[in-house]
């Protein structure tokens, strides 16, 4: 629809009053519909296979191996591998939850999509705000961790400044039209898995050669753990489990591009991600206690895996710390970390662009975000805004890995909990939708309970992080809430403008025309409802839903 004329009556903005009453409507019968194939239109959509689809989300979730082992060890001590196994158990339950929603609603959007189809638009928008925070935290913590690993072979690197440069570099690349390629993502994924497998092999050989460190760590009393806590082993395990939930962040990302996957691929990506996390996270955590004394794990928390590689090669080959092979292995692992974490930053830019575009088209965010660069065709305002938000949260937290991880974990766990809740609503309100698989209600309840327990644990551990999360969440909610009430504000402004323009000194001003143009751009858009039965009751319910949830006044009902 052109912004210069009304989509309903075709009149200019100043003369159009369709925003007030768009008319009684009309009926049009179409007998012959065009049936164009992809070959005829010249457009052949490319769908992702199992491994390419797995690689995009796999780079995100497996990059958590680089920092979650140290975070779990800070709170659970030697119980960290057990905490990570419990996390893998919760993730196993979420496999069927995501698979059911993906088969019933195979559309992009993740949590926003499932809540949009089971509850009101405003509630879905709140979930989308949390998803946006999760994307921001993903980009910031991944960029910060990448630069911490880069400092292993660039000792004089300013990590905070380098993180800003990295985020800005990917912003520039995205504005230029560079997006993540599935083939490149697959190459990074294979390289990363091979590196992790090599690290596991080195660690196993090291523990066989000298199990002394591992035995000493197991005998360490609780008051000498990195974060001593009263309450015994169960309390330590609970807080370790809460911190270790960060290790499954990225699991939800596959649902954000389900439309680009071949039929039947989505549940396989969930399976592959679960296998990788269930194996590597506990094993690497276990080997960390075999290679480093417990007191030193906290010291190397920003670059734990590279130090593990260095210590493992030294133990196996009885080499000095400054010899060539330990430095080569540590440098290799650091390079792998920089690559895979940078890939997670790029994925965040691509993911947030898609989500913000969807929300802007649904009129949940300002329309200027949809403006595209004429030369590149990219949404530069979305990318620039995301970059500025990432820099602000990086500066507020001063690049502290624990605080960044805390904000990341809180937002991510909130999104996971809302997805499980959306699954329950889907069972209750949309039972007629066909599903290839179905999660049992007990499974959903247990998974939801596990996520809520981890959420409470993180709030207790780091109450200060809640303030940072609520600050950004409140800002996002205010913008979305303003978009939901803007029509009422514009109508009142139009009445005031018409009253003022009747005064002789203000007759030459055309503020009323400009406000009417804004109203036209919103309310004179059309929304399409595809009716399954075509009954009056069905159309009445559709119209009632649109009146309660949408700002548009033109409803088109299509029935075959």
C-alpha positions, 0 to 999 in steps of 0.5 A, a space after each residue: 500500500 502506498 503511504 500517499 493514498 488510503 488502501 481502502 478508498 484511495 483518497 489522499 491522507 487529508 481527505 481520508 476518513 477510513 480510519 474512522 469507518 472503513 465501510 461496510 465491506 464487499 464480497 468477491 468470488 474468485 473462480 480461477 486461481 493462478 497455479 504457478 510452480 517454482 519453475 514457472 516463477 523462477 523462484 526455487 526456495 532453498 531449504 536446509 538439510 539436517 547438518 546445515 540446519 544443525 550447524 547454525 544453531 549448533 554453533 550457538 549452543 556448543 559455544 557455551 562449552 567455552 564458559 559454562 564449565 567454569 561457571 558451574 564449577 564456581 558454585 558446585 565445585 566437584 559437583 559441576 559435572 553432575 549439575 551439567 548432567 541434570 541440565 542435559 536431562 531438562 533439555 531432553 524433555 524440551 526436545 519433545 516440547 519444541 518438536 510438538 510446537 514445530 510440527 503444529 506451527 511450522 513458522 518462524 518466531 519461536 516463543 513469539 509465534 506460539 504465544 501469538 497463536 495461543 494467547 493475545 498479541 500483547 502477551 506475545 509481544 512481552 515474550 518477544 521483548 525477552 527474546 530481544 534481550 536474549 539476543 542482546 546478551 548472546 551477542 555481548 557475552 559471545 563477543 566478550 568471550 571471543 576477545 578474552 580468548 583472543 587475548 591469549 595470543 594477543 596479551 596487550 589486547 584491551 578486551 572491552 574495547 576489542 569487544 565493541 570493535 567486534 560488535 561494530 564490525 559485524 554491524 557494518 558487515 550486516 548493513 553491507 548485506 553480509 549474513 551467515 551462510 549455512 555452508 560457512 556455519 557448517 565448516 565452523 561447526 565441524 572445526 569446533 567439534 573436532 577441536 572439542 574432541 581433540 581436547 577431550 582426548 588430551 584430557 583423558 590421556 592426561 588423567 591416565 598419566 597423572 590422576 593426582 590433581 583429580 583426586 586432590 580436587 575430589 578431597 577438597 572440603 566445601 569451605 575451600 571451593 571457589 564459592 563456599 556456601 552453607 547448606 551442604 551438597 544439595 544447595 551447592 548442586 542446586 546453584 550449580 544447576 542454576 548457573 549451568 542452565 546457561 549451557 543450553 542457551 541457543 537450543 531455542 534458536 532452531 525454532 526461529 528459522 524453521 521455515 527454511 528447513 526441509 520437512 522433518 529436519 527440525 526435530 533432528 536439529 533438536 536431537 543433534 544439539 542435545 547429543 552435543 550438549 549432553 556429551 561435551 559439557 559434562 565431560 569437559 567439566 569433569 576433565 577441568 577438575 583433572 587438569 587444574 587445581 580447583 583454586 585455579 579454575 576460577 582464575 582462568 574462567 574467561 579462557 578455561 579451555 585453552 588453559 586445559 589444553 596447555 596443561 593437558 599437553 604438558 602432563 602427557 608429554 612432560 613438557 615445559 609451559 613455554 615449549 612449542 606444543 603446549 603453546 600451539 594447542 592453547 593457541 589452536 583452542 583460543 582460535 577456535 573459540 574466537 571463530 565459533 563465538 564470533 559466529 554466535 555474534 553474527 547469528 545474533 544480528 541475523 536473528 534479531 533482524 528477523 524478529 524485529 522485522 516481524 514485530 514491526 510488520 505486526 505493528 509492535 515496534 516503530 515502522 521506521 525500523 523497516 526502512 531498507 538501505 537502497 543500495 544493499 536492501 538491509 534494515 540498517 536502523 535495526 542493525 544500528 539500534 541493536 549495536 547501540 544496545 549491545 554497547 550500552 549493556 557491555 558498558 553497564 556491566 563493565 564486561 564482567 563475564 559473571 554479570 553478562 552471563 547472569 543477564 543472559 541466563 535470566 532472559 534465556 530461561 524466561 523465554 524457555 519457560 514461556 515456550 513451555 507455557 505456550 505448549 500447554 496453551 497449544 494443547 488446551 486451545 488448539 487441540 485440532 492442529 495436526 502434530 507429528 509428535 506430542 509431548 506429555 503434559 507431565 513432561 512439559 510440567 517437569 521441564 517447566 518446573 526445572 526452568 523455573 527452579 533454575 530461574 529462581 536460583 539465578 535470581 537468588 545468586 545474583 539479585 543485582 543482575 535482575 535490575 539490569 534485566 528489568 531496566 532493559 525489559 522495561 524500556 522495551 515494554 514501554 516502546 511496545 506499549 506505546 505502539 499498542 496505544 498510539 492510535 488512541 493517542 493519535 485520535 485524541 491529538 487529531 481532535 485537538 489539532 482540528 480544534 486549534 486549526 479552527 482558530 484564525 491564527 492557526 488555519 494555515 497549519 496542516 497538523 491535522 493532515 499529518 496526524 490523519 496520515 499516520 492514522 491511515 498508515 496504521 488503521 487502513 492496512 488490511 489483515 487476512 483471516 483464512 477461514 476453515 469453515 466459512 460460518 458466521 460464528 467463525 467470522 464473528 470470532 475472527 473479527 472480535 479477535 482483530 478488534 481486541 488485538 489489532 490496530 487495523 480496521 480492514 479485515 479480509 476473510 479468505 475461504 476456499 
